[in-house]
Amino acid sequence: MSEPRIRNHGLESFLQAAANDSCTTAGIQVVIEASRGHINLRGNAEDGHLVAAAEKSLGQDLPRAPNTFTQGKHRIYWLGPDEWLIVTAAASAGQQSAHLAAALREHHAAVNDLSGGQIALRLSGEGVERLLAKGCSLDLHPDVFPIGACAQSGLAKAQALFACIDDKPTFQIIVRRSFSDYLMHWLQHAALSGGVRLMVD
């Protein structure tokens, strides 16, 4: 029997440094959501049959309102009028992607597993909004960006998807893996006064 493949998330060096750091009072906590897979869905949101087939396969509604997401078995983000990002358990992302593609085979749609190319970070802690504001033009105040909101924007020099997932506040940020090392360096520098505590989920 072949050994299971270990998927690296690209931030192992930061985790090693965190393991050697005895400081537990950092103001911002960053959790690497290594247990998440990412599936991109493209299709016409005005095609009721396509939407119904996708929702039946996924077991929950697709977000239809711009810059929102739905929460259930998966977290599904609206990226555009014909595009969604499905964040799900990494262990079943390949199977879910294949199941969704099969459900939509009679429709004009595209399903792609992006798990190897993206990574999700979960940021929380006092001052997390101020920290992100140093590199992002989005207004993340809860009156403007409440729970359930998402939007694509730049963070420092990296393109990212932002989502407010609870009222602590906690933000999920999804970036290309190739930008993750750069982004963690930026976060550490931007939060220098309060520090960053890095964990993995």
C-alpha positions in Angstrom: 0.0 0.0 0.0 1.3 3.4 -0.9 1.7 6.0 1.8 -0.8 8.9 1.8 0.5 12.0 0.2 1.3 14.9 2.6 0.2 18.2 1.2 2.4 21.1 2.4 0.8 24.5 2.8 4.0 26.5 2.3 4.1 28.0 5.8 5.9 25.3 7.7 8.9 27.6 8.4 6.5 30.0 10.2 5.0 27.2 12.2 8.4 26.0 13.3 9.3 29.5 14.4 6.0 29.8 16.3 6.7 26.5 18.0 10.0 27.9 19.2 8.4 31.1 20.4 7.2 31.1 24.0 5.1 34.2 23.6 1.4 33.5 23.9 0.2 37.1 24.3 0.3 38.1 20.7 -2.5 40.5 19.8 -3.4 38.9 16.5 -4.0 35.1 16.0 -3.5 33.7 12.5 -4.8 30.2 11.9 -3.7 28.4 8.7 -6.7 26.4 7.5 -4.7 23.6 6.1 -7.7 21.2 6.4 -9.7 23.1 3.8 -10.0 22.4 0.1 -11.1 24.9 -2.5 -13.4 24.3 -5.5 -14.1 26.9 -8.2 -17.5 26.8 -9.9 -18.3 28.8 -13.1 -21.9 28.9 -14.5 -24.8 31.1 -15.4 -26.6 32.2 -12.2 -29.7 33.0 -14.3 -29.9 29.3 -15.3 -32.3 28.0 -12.7 -31.7 24.3 -13.7 -27.9 24.7 -13.3 -28.3 26.5 -9.9 -30.7 23.8 -8.7 -28.4 21.0 -9.8 -25.4 22.6 -8.1 -27.3 23.3 -4.9 -28.6 19.7 -4.8 -25.0 18.4 -5.2 -23.6 20.7 -2.6 -26.5 20.4 -0.1 -26.9 24.1 0.4 -27.8 27.3 -1.5 -25.4 29.2 -3.7 -25.1 32.8 -2.7 -26.9 35.0 -5.2 -26.4 38.4 -3.7 -23.1 40.1 -4.7 -20.3 39.9 -2.1 -22.0 37.4 0.2 -21.4 33.8 1.2 -23.5 30.9 2.5 -22.5 28.7 5.4 -23.4 25.1 5.8 -21.5 21.9 5.0 -19.3 24.2 2.9 -18.6 27.9 2.9 -19.6 29.2 -0.5 -18.5 32.6 -1.7 -19.9 34.8 -4.4 -17.0 35.9 -6.6 -19.0 37.3 -9.5 -22.3 37.0 -11.5 -21.1 33.6 -12.8 -18.5 32.4 -10.3 -18.4 30.9 -6.8 -15.6 29.6 -4.5 -16.5 26.5 -2.4 -14.4 26.0 0.7 -14.8 22.5 2.1 -13.0 19.8 3.9 -9.7 19.1 2.2 -10.1 15.3 2.6 -13.3 15.3 0.5 -12.6 18.2 -1.9 -11.6 15.9 -4.8 -14.7 13.7 -4.4 -17.0 16.8 -4.0 -15.5 18.4 -7.1 -16.0 15.2 -9.2 -19.6 14.9 -7.8 -20.4 18.5 -8.7 -18.9 18.2 -12.1 -21.0 15.1 -12.8 -24.2 16.8 -11.5 -23.6 19.7 -14.0 -22.4 17.6 -17.0 -25.6 18.6 -18.9 -25.1 22.3 -18.2 -22.7 24.9 -19.5 -20.5 25.0 -16.4 -16.9 24.5 -15.2 -15.7 22.9 -12.0 -12.1 23.0 -10.9 -10.3 21.8 -7.7 -8.0 24.7 -6.7 -6.9 23.2 -3.4 -3.3 22.9 -4.4 -3.1 26.6 -5.4 -4.9 28.5 -2.6 -4.7 28.7 1.1 -7.1 30.1 3.7 -6.0 32.1 6.8 -8.3 32.9 9.7 -7.4 36.2 11.5 -8.8 37.3 14.8 -7.8 39.4 17.8 -8.1 42.9 19.1 -7.1 45.3 16.4 -7.4 42.9 13.5 -9.4 45.5 11.5 -6.8 48.1 12.0 -4.1 45.6 11.0 -5.8 44.7 7.8 -6.5 48.4 7.1 -2.7 49.0 6.8 -2.7 47.0 3.5 -6.3 46.9 2.3 -8.6 49.6 0.9 -11.8 47.8 2.0 -13.8 49.3 4.8 -14.0 46.4 7.2 -16.1 48.2 9.9 -19.0 45.9 10.9 -21.5 48.6 9.8 -20.1 48.3 6.3 -18.7 44.8 6.2 -20.9 42.6 8.5 -20.9 38.9 9.1 -21.7 37.1 5.8 -20.0 39.7 3.7 -17.1 38.9 1.4 -15.1 40.9 -1.2 -11.9 40.6 -3.3 -9.3 43.2 -2.9 -5.5 43.7 -2.5 -3.8 43.1 0.8 -0.4 44.7 0.7 0.6 43.5 -2.8 -1.3 40.2 -2.8 -4.8 39.7 -4.3 -7.1 38.2 -1.7 -10.6 37.2 -0.8 -11.8 38.7 2.5 -14.8 37.4 4.5 -16.2 38.3 7.9 -17.1 35.0 9.5 -18.0 36.0 13.0 -18.5 39.1 15.3 -15.2 38.8 17.3 -14.4 40.0 14.6 -12.8 37.1 12.7 -11.9 37.3 9.0 -11.1 34.6 6.6 -8.5 35.6 4.0 -7.9 33.4 0.9 -4.8 33.9 -1.2 -2.7 32.0 -3.7 -0.2 29.7 -2.0 2.6 31.5 -3.9 1.7 34.7 -2.0 1.3 33.1 1.5 4.9 33.4 2.6 5.1 37.0 1.5 1.8 37.8 3.2 2.8 36.2 6.5 6.0 38.3 6.5 3.8 41.4 5.9 1.4 40.5 8.7 4.3 39.9 11.1 5.8 43.3 10.2 2.4 45.2 10.3 1.5 43.7 13.7 5.0 44.2 15.1 3.8 46.1 18.2 1.3 43.5 19.2 2.7 40.4 17.6 1.2 37.5 15.6 0.5 34.1 17.0 0.5 31.4 14.2 -1.5 28.2 14.4 -2.7 25.5 12.1 -6.1 23.9 11.8 
